[in-house]
Amino acid sequence: MTSHLLIGAIASGCGKTTFTIGLLRALKKRGLQVQPFKCGPDYIDTQYHAIAAAKQSVNLDTWMSSTNHIHYLYTKYGHVADVCVTEGVMGLFDGYRKAEGSSAQIAQILNIPVVLLVNSKSSAYSVAPLIYGFMHFNPEVRIVGVVFNQVSSASHFLYLKNACEDVGVACLGYLPQTEGLQIPSRHLGLTLSEEDAMDRFAERASDLIEQYVDIGALLGICKSENPDVVDALSSKVSFRSLRIAIARDEAFNFVYQENLSRLSDWGDIVYFSPLHSDILPDADLVYLPGGYPEFFAYRLSQRKRLMAQIRDYAESGGKMFAECGGMMYLTRSLTLKKGKNYAMVGVLPLDSTMENARLHLGYRQLKYNGLDLKGHEFHYSEVIASNELVSIAQQYNASGIKTDTALYRYKNVLAGYTHLYWGEAELLKLWE
């Protein structure tokens, strides 16, 4: 018997990530093997989970992957854990189309119970009809307990506890209003100082949870038999003996865990750092993931030897895949918000800029070389278009509407803003 739970909320901003980080650390400190998951395409919260639990977190996303693949991921990573903790996304029933893609859908697919987090800062007993509505909206989504956040006092909590009793759901505790209990940064760059700050935050959040939340009751109410272990991969894997070089450092670290797993099926992975390395490893495939190159533009621009080797690799026909920040790194230059311009690698005849930045956000799908791929776009930068390089594929959003998101190809270099998910796809077909 293992405890399985999904941490949902009535809306964004209720403190899901804070509660998840604190619970993961508290469970780890109790000596339990914890496997974290994250609903949706977020690649920052998964890094927070990894720091809190000392275990890589895995994305569960019904837009980017099939239902069978969701089952496969959950059993693959969670079947040996004592506790599986899944952090939801937005409000419990918020999806890209009604409840499609929502945390509730993940809970329903995996048949795992939901612990509902309710921000009670400006309410008391009135949470009763709110909780009742969430519990009965979809009976197949099992809300088994409630945790309150932003509770001002013991008397305030008593009103909230009474509401749970009258609704007929377990009240598992609360987090008090606490000065300074804020996640250190959404710009986690894997620097030692930021990891230390997140580690201290996880400790503080876990101390509060130990004090105000009944962890034993939470684990007990969420205990169930493990799902059946899915046999074999959810899609066929062509095993190869490739040498795969992946950029990983403070500037480039937005990755999906299962993408790395699939790459490891195709060969041996070696990591290198565009911030700290002078040598590009020998490789049959180079992967430049997203990240924050704009925060490290000067330092990146100083690695002339490495950039020359990347150019030579590309010009000689080497296979390379670059997404978002990785693509920006391959452009001729990167201009920051105040107009400061830095030379980048120069493989792509494009320029990138943070000036007049606006948010580009949403799911994306495309077809290229007969391969159907899905992913997610999230960035503020812009690429300045060039007649020398045009998009090789039309991309669409979750509603099937055309977007102006490009996929570029220069020789065997493929690059674009979309963070593609290839956990159940043959990425190498892109080059066939």
QUIDA-V379621 format. One line per field, one symbol per residue. phi: phi as a letter, one per 30 degrees, with the letter a starting at -180 (. if undefined). A space follows every 50 residues. Layout:
# QUIDA-V379621
phi: ???
This chain:
# QUIDA-V379621
phi: .bdbacdcbdadidjededddddeddddddiddccdbbdjcdcceddded ddchadcbdcbdddbddddeeedddeccdcddbcccddbhdecdbdbhcd iddedddddchcdccccbdcecbbdddedddedddcdbddccdcabbcci ddaddedddddddddddjbdcckacddbdidbeeadcdcidddddddddd dddddddddedccddddddddcdadddedddiddbdccdbbdcccbdaad dbacbcededdddddclccbcbbddcccbddeacbcccddlbdddbeddd ddddddddddddddddjddbbbbheddeddddabcdedjdcbdcdidcdb bcbcdhdbdcbkdbbabahicdbbabcaacdbcddbddbbdcadcbddci ddccdcbcbbhcccaaddddcbdbbceddecd
